[in-house]
Amino acid sequence: MSSAHNFRVAKPPQRTPTCDMCRTRHQKCGGEQPQCSNCKLRAINCSYSSSKTRVPETIRSPESTFAPPSSRPSISDADYERLYAEIFGDIVRRFNLDKEGSAGLDNDALLEARPGNASLPAFHREVSSIVREQTLPHSGLSALPSDANPIKEPALERGPDHVRKIMSDSLPSHDVSCHLLDMFFDHQNSIFYVCNREEIQAQLTLMYEEPAGVSISWFCQMFLIFALGVQFDDLYETDATTYHEIGQKYIDDAIDEQPQNTIWVIRAMLLLCIYQPPTKWNSIWMNLDAAIRGAQRFQLDVAHNQLNELSDDEYQEWRRVWLTIISFDRWVAIFLGRLPRIKESISRDPIFKDPNLRMTLRDTPQNYITTLAIISGDILRDMYFSEQSSLNVCRQYKTELEKWVFGLPHPLQQHIQSGEIPNFPKDMAESTFNLYFMHLGACMLVTRPFLLRALRMKTAGNFGGPIVSAIASEATLCIEFASRLIQNASGMLGSSFAPRKSFIPVFFLINAAHIMVLAAAWKLKQSRSEHGLPGPCDQDREQAALDTAIRTLEFCGHRNPFARRYSSLLRDLQRQLLAATAAVPNSVPSLSSSASVADSDPLAESPYPRSLGLPPFAAFPPGNNMLEDPSLEGWMPRFGDGSPGYEDLYNSRSSFL
């Protein structure tokens, strides 16, 4: 026999079992029976259930969240008949009914007392009760239960009080809870309005003082809010995933507790959307669809209250949440390069039909974000998915963006145009911070197709001068917007107070960096071709801006894997451009020059028209005749449109993700 058999790997020791209560609270215990040390310390019930007999927990899909409540059997009809025959027969035999046949037993009454189709423990209890009622008057047996070992409730067979106790015990300390709420309201809620601060704080106080008076739905929402607050917290060592899992796990229990009131699920679905990282777009899209359909069911999209169960004040509060859903829907559509879920053509909301109605939403920063999101969604539809996109459509949306800027309050307008964000109050600083990036992102979105077109067109052939000049002007303007964003992002995202977990600024910074890559490629093309578009061929300014963007993304990448991933990808693109530039005769790239310009001002010595101190589109007068040329109406920049190889340069998935 081989000597290898003498050296066998010892079997690992069996893991100490954990009681059901500690398992649901994500804790470990010593497995002492009948009561573990943790449950004994907290004076709560302790139970153990076999893993073979555990009932799997059913998860309600978002599509069925807002369906009318209905009774759902826990077991199939075939299993029900089989279990009924087995358990009922065992109970009858236990009382010797099948052998001795008590003379006074009313068999018809037993047959008519057939229990309903409920969960297995409830089924057993109901059968035992019926048999006991029928046999005790005739058999003379004691009224005490005959089963010395009654079936225990499985761990997942939980009632509302049990769930409420679990969630109450899972709350962090009061100081940590208040701090996480402040983080949520100062940062996330100032961008996408989800709930009222006073209402949430009142519910949190009740959770610590009188948890029995708080519904499970509020516990679920509170834990989802904690998960979002942790993303902006640097003070406490807390885990956002644990809070998120607890809040999501008991949503079904909250619906079962109050099936007649499910409007709160709209907020829960929105919180789930905002929490998801920018890599789980399918989950975001699915939960967002559930929130939209829930809001439409409660007629939040008709702008006036038509429901008896909601007061006018409550309806207006939920109407603000609906506006957040509109805003979030459009920003997600821009991130993915898809059309928004909420279609303007079929929506009942008058905010889509009447642009003047949007100007009435001037009371909160979140409403300014919503109106800008609607304009950006229209740009996405008409410039990338429409058959009639043209330079005139671009000019129309540039005018609309100008009106949006001039409609802002004067202090906010100055911050948006200058990029100087106030540090206090925190919620105003956060909303202004994101508005700045959203506005420049919309400006880049409306002009970016022309930069891509400029890289694919030639001046020779049947292209006329006005077309070339118009496209070059819009492409140059797109590069200018990207330069402005990168310049200010280096200071705004690199400061100590910057919300580095915010996804929107990082997303638009990545887009701006890609635009600067295209600008450098445009100049490289001009240096190689005799028919390129007019302009300087040095890339110092573009390389300096690209260096600044990559350094900023690397700084944000310490807590944002999305930024870290694209900083590496952009670095590879930069190396390719530098290598290609070095191969061009009479063209030597200067890294030291790029670094010096980046440290001072990425816009220094810019060959493009500067408009930092002017309105967004003041560099090009509205009366520019070259945009009036009717021959331009035939050009339609769309996703995937252009010469072969266009899809590789501008792929909707890689560009938006």
N, C-alpha and C positions, 0 to 999 in steps of 0.2 A: 504494500500500500504506500502510496506517495506520502512524503512527509508534509505535503501541503495541507493534508487533512488534519494535522495536529494543531494548526493555527487557524481557528475559525473566529470570525467576528462575533463578539458577544451580542446578544439581542439587547437593544436599548430598553431601559426600564420603562414601564408603562407610566404615562403622564398622570399625575394626580388629578382625579376628576374635579370639576368645578361645578358648584351648585347652579341651578337655573337662574336664580336672582343675580348672582355675581356675573354670570355670563351675559345677561341682558344689559348689565351696567358696565360691560367691558372691563371687568376686574377679575383678579385671581384670588382664590381662597385655598385653604388647606384640604378642602373636601371632607371635613369632619361631618359625620352623620349622627343624629338626625338634623343637626343645626350647625352650620359652619361658624367660624369665629366672626366673620364680617357681619353676617345676618344676626348673630347673637348680640353683637355690639350695637347694632342699629335697631334691635328689637323688632325685626320683620320676619315674615314667614320664610322658611328655607325648604326647598324641595329639590329632588333629583329625579330626572326622567331618563330613561334609556334612549340612546341615540337611534336605536332601531325602531322605536315606536313614536318618535317625535313627529308631530304633524307639521309638514312644511308650511311656511308662512306664505300666503298669497299676496302678490303685489298688484295693486290696482294700476292699470295703465292710464296715462294722461287722457286717452281718448274717452275713457269711461268715467272720468272724474266728475263731470257735471251731469251725468245721466241721472234720471229720477231714481230715488232709492227703491230697491226691490230686495226681496228675501233671496239669499243665495245659499243653496244647500252646501254643506261641508263635504258630503259624500255623494257618490252617484246612486241612482235608484237601485242598480243591481247589488251594490255593496250594502245599501240600506236593507234590502230584503234578506240578504244573507245574514247580516249582523242581527237583524230583528229575530230571525229564526233561532240563531245560536244563543244569543244572550237571553232572550225570552224563555227559550227551552231550558237553559241552565237554571234560571231563577225558579221556574216551575218545578224542576226536579229537586232543587234545593229544599223546597217546602214540601216535598213528597206528594205533590198534587197528582203526579202521573201514576203513582203506585197505590196509595191508599184511597184517593178520590174522595175527599171530604164531601159528606152528603149535603151539607148546606152551601156548597160553593156554587155561585151563579156563573156558569161558564159563558153565558151570553153577555153578561156584563164585562167579563174579561176581554172578550173579542171586540166589543164595541169601544173599549178604552184604548184603542190603538194610538200610540204617541205620534207626534209630528216628526218630520225629518229634520233633526237638529244635530249638533255636534255629538260625538260619541259619548263623552262624559255626561252631558245633559240627557242624552238618550237613555243611558243606563239608570240615571236617577229617576227619570220619569217612569220607566218600566218598573223599577223597584217600588216606587210610590203606588202605582196602580195595583200591583200584586199584593202589597201590604194592606191596602184598603180593602181588597176583596177577601183576604184570608184571615186577618186578625179577628173579625167578629165571629168566625166559625171554628178556628183552630185553637184558640186559647193561648196563642204564642205571646211572648212579651212584646211590648211596644218598642223595645230597643232595636236598633238595626241588627239584623242577623249576620251581616258580613263583618267579620273581624278585621278584614283588610280591605277597606273601601278603596275604589279606584281614585287616585289623586288627579287633580286637574293638570294637564300638560302645561309646560312653561309658557307655551304660546297661546294657550286658552286664557287670555287676559281680559279683565274687565276695565271699564273707564277709571275706576279708583286705583286699580293696580298700575295702569299706565301713568296716571297722574303722579302716583308715588314714585315711580321710577324716574320720571323726568324731573320731579322736584328734587330728588336726591342727586341728580346729575348736574344741577346748577352749580356754577362756580361761586366763589365768594361774592358778597355784595359789591365790594370795591372793584373786583375784576369785571363784574357784569356792567356796572355803571361806566367803567372805562371803555369797554367794548362798544357800548351804546354810543358814547361820545365819538369814538372812531367811526362808527357807521354813519352817524348823522353829519359829522363834520366833513366826511369825504364822500362816501358812496351815495348817500341820500341827497346830497347837494347837487349831484349830477342827474341821477335818475330817481325821481321822487317815488317812494314806495309807501311811506306811512308818516303819521304825525308824531312828532317827538313827545308831546305831552301825553298822548294816549299810550304810547309804548312804555313810557316811564311809569305811568299809573299801573299798568299791568305787571310790570316788573316788581313794583312794591308789593302788590298783592301776592305774587309768587313766593315771596319770602315771609310775609306776614300771615296770609291766609290762602295757602295753595289749593285747598279744597274748593274755593270759590272761583278758580281760574279754569277755563275750558282747556281741553287738550289742544285745540286749534291754536290758542294763543301760545301755549308752550312750544308747539312746532314752529310757529313763526319766530318766536324769540330765539330759539337755537339756530335757525337759519340766519337771523340777523347777527348773532354772535359770530358765526362762521365768516360773514363778510367783514365784520369789524376787526377780526384777527388779521386779515390781510393788510391792514394799515397800521398794525400795532408793533412797536419795537420795545415796549416796556415789560410785558409779561411773556413768559415762555408757555404759550398755549397752542393747542393744535386745532386748526380750523376744520380738519377732516372729521374729527370726533363730533364736534357740534353739528356739522352738516349731516352726518349719518344719523344722529339722533333725531334731528328735526325732520328728516325725510322718512325715517323708518315708521313713525307713528302717524303719518298723514291719514292713512286708512282708518286708524282708530278714531281720529278726530272727526272724520266724516261720519263714521258709524255712531258716534256719540250724539251728533246733531245733524242728521241727514236732511233736515228741512232748511238748514242755513249753510250753504256752501260757497257763498260769495268770497269768503276769505281765501279760498283755494287760488283765486286769481293772483293775490299777493304772494302766496307760497310758490306758485309756478314762476312768477317773475323773479323772486329771490333765488330760486334754483338756476334760472337762466344767468343771472348776474354773477353767481358764484362760479359757474363752470369756467375752467381755463380755456384759452383760445385754441385748444387742440381737440375739444369735444364738441364740434359744431353740430353733430347730429343730435346730441342731447339738448343743446341749446335750441335748435330748430324745433324739436318735438315738444319741449316744455313751453316754448313761446307760442306754438300753435294752440296748445291747451289753454293758455292764458287768454289768447285772442278770442277763441270760441266761447270761453266762459264769460268774458266781458260782453260779447255780443248777445249772449243768452240773457244777461241782466240789463240789456239795452243801454249800456254805457256809451254807445256810439251814436246816439240820437240827440245828444246835447241837452236834453231836458228830461225830467223825471216822469216816467210813466208807470212806475211800480208802486204798489201799495205797501210793500214790506220795507221800503226805504224812505226815510224822511228826505226833504230837499237838501238839508245840510249833509246827510250821509251820502246822498247821491253825488253831490259836488265833490266830496272827498274821494269817492271812488272814480269820479270823472278825471281827477288829476292822475290817478293811477293808470287810467286808460290812455291819457296823453303820453305817459311814460312808455307804455307798451308801443304806441305809435313810433315814438322816438327810437326805442331800442330795436324795433323791427327794421327800421331803415338803416341804422348803423350796422346791424348784423348783415343786412343785404349788401351793403357796401363792402364789408369785410370779405364776404364770400363771392361777390360779383354776381349775385342773383337778384331777381326781382323781389320786392318786399312781399311778405305774406298778406298784408292788408292792401287790397287792390283799391285804388281810388275810384275806379269805374263802377264798382259794385258796393262800395261802402256807403252807409247811410249818414256818416258824419259830415256835417256841412263844412267842417274845417278843410276838407279836400276840395269842395266845390267852389268856395268863395275865398280867394286869397286875401281879401280885405278883412275877413273874419280872423285870420291868423294874427293880424296886427293888434287885435284886441287882447291877445294873451301877453300882457306886459307886466304882470304882477310879481312873477318869480323868475329866477334864473333858469329853473328847469323848463319853463315855458319857452324861453328864448332858445334853449337847446332843442325843444320839440319843433319850433317853427323852422330852425335851420336844418333839422333832420328831414322835414318834409321837402324843403327845397332841394336838399342833396339827393333824396330819393327820386325826385322828378328829374334831376340831372342824370342820374344813373339810368332811368328809363328812357329818356329822350336822346341821350348822347351815346348810349351803348347798346340799347335794345330796340330802338325805333328805326323805321325805314326812312324817316324824314329828318334825320340829324344833319345839321349843316353849321356853317359859321354864323349864320344869322340866329340859329337856336342858341349857340354859345353866347352870342352877344346879349340875347334876351335874358339868359340866366345870370350873366355878369351884372346886368342892370338890376335884377331881382336881389342879388347878393348885396349890391350897393344900398338898395332900399332897406334891407335888413339891418345893415350896419348903422345907417343913419337913423333907424327907428329905435336903437338902443338908448338907454339913459346916458347922459353925457359922460359921467365918470366911467361907466362900463365901456362906452364907445372908445374913450381914450386908451383904456387898458387893452382893448382888442387890437387897436391900430398900432400901439407902441410896443406891445409885448411886455410891459412892466406890470407885474401882477402884485397886488397888495398882499401883505402877510397876515392881515387880520381884518375882519373875523375869519376863522378858518373855513367855514362853509362857503362864504363868498369868495375867498381866495381859490378854493378848489373848483367851484363852478366857473369862475373867470379863467382859471388855468386851462380847463378843458375846452371852454368856448373858443379860446385863442387857437388851439390846435384844430378844432372842428371847422372853424371858419377858413383857415388856410388850407385845410384838407379839402373843403368844398371847392375852393378856388383852383387847387391842383386837379381835382376831379373833372372840372369843366374844361380845362385847357390841355390836359394830358393827351387826349387822342391826337391833337395836332403835333405834339412833339414826336409821337410815334410815327405819324404820317410823314413828318419831315425827314425822318431817318430812312423811309422807304421810297421816297419820291426823287425824281431827277428833274433838273431844270430844262434839260434838252427835250426835244420831241414836241408834243402838242400841248405842253403846259405853258400857260401864259404868265406874264409878269404879275398881274394882280393876285392870282392864285398863290404863287410862290411867296409873294410879300405878305399876304394875309396869314398863310400857314406859318411862316417864319415868325411873324409878330406874336401869334398865340403861343407858339413853342417857346419863344424867348420869355414871354410872360409866365409860362409854367415854371421855367427854370428860376425866374426871379422869386416866385412864391416859395419854391423849395429852399432857396438860399436864405430867405427871411426866416423860415421855420427852423432850419438847422442852426442858424446863428443864435436865435433866442432859446432854442431847446438846450443848447450846451450849458447855459446858465440856469434855466428853469428846472430841468431834470437833474442837474448835477448839484443842486443846493441841498442843504440839510433838511429843509422843510418840504422838499418836493415829494409828492405822492408817487413813489417809485412803483407802486403796485398798479397804478392806473394803466389800463390797456390802451385806451384811445390815443393818448399822446404818443406812446411808443409805436403804435400802428402807423400813424401819420408821419412820424419821424422816419420809419423804415421806408415808406413811400417816397418821402423827400430824398432820401439817400439814393434810392433807385433812379429818381429823376436826374440827380447829379451824375449818376453813372451814364445815363442816356445822353446827358449834355456833353460829357467827355467823349463818348462814342461818336456823337454828332461832329465834334471838332476833328476827331481822328478821321472820320469819313471825308471831311472837307480837305484835309491835308493830302489825301490819297487820290482824290478825284478832281478832274478838270471842270466838272459840271456840278460841284457841290454848292450848297447854299452859302451866301456870303457871310463872312465872320472871321474872327481871329482863330488861330490854330493852337495856341498854347493852352495847356490844361492846368495851369497852376491854381486858378480859382476853383475849378471843379474838384481837383485832388485835395485841396485844403478843406473844402466843405465836406468832402467825403471822409477825410481823416477825422474831422470834428464829429460827424454823425456816428462813426464807428466807435470812437472813444466814449461818446455818450451812451450808446447802446451797450457797450461793455460794462459801464458803470451800472446801468439799469439791470444788466443781466445777472447781477449778484442775487437778485430776488425774482427776476422775471426770465424764465427759460426761453420764452418767445423772443425777447430781445437778444439773449445770448446766442441763440441759434442764428439769427439773421446778421448779427455782427460778424460771425465767422463767414457766412455766405458772401456778405458784401466785401470782406477782406479779400476773398478769392477773386471776386470780380475786379477789384482794384489792381491786384497783381497782374491779371490778364491785360488790363488796359495799359499799365505801365510797361509791360513787356512788348505790347504791340506798338506803343508810342516810341520806344527805344529803337524799334526796327525801321521806323520811318526816316528817310534821309533828312538831314538838317533839322532834326527834332530830338532833343535830349530832355527827358523828364527830370525835374529838380525836386527831390524830396525835401531838401532843406528849405527850399523856397516855399514849398507847400506848408511845411510845419510853421514857418514864421508867419505866413499869412493867416493860418488857422488860429494861431495864438492871439493875433491882434483883431482881425476883422475878416471873416470869410467873404464879405462883399467888397473888400477893398479892391480898387482898380477894376471894377466890374465893367465888362463890355456891354452889359445889358442895362436897360433903362431902370434906374432906381426909383422906387415909389414908397420907401419906408415912411416918409413923412406925409404922404398923400393918401387920399382914399384908395381903396383896393385896386381900382381899374383906371386911375387918373392918368396913367402913363399913355393910354391909348384913348383918344377922344371918342365919344359916342358917334360922332358924325364922320367917322373914317370911311371914305368912299370905297376903299377896296373891299370892305365887308358887304357892300351893297351889290356887288357884281352878281347878276342872276346866274352866271355860269357856275357859281359855287354851290348852288342848291343840289347839284347832282352828286356831290361827294358825301359819303355816309360812313364815318368812322365807327366800326362796330367790333365787338369781340370776334377775333378770328378772321377779320376782313383784311385783305391786302394781298401782297405777292407771296409766293411760296417762302416758307420760313418765318412768316409773320407770327404764327402761333407760338413758335419757340421763343420769340422775343417777348411776346405779351400773352402769356398763358393766364387765364382767369384764376386758376387754382393757385399757381405759384405766386402770382402777384398779390392776391388778397390774403393768402395764408402766410 
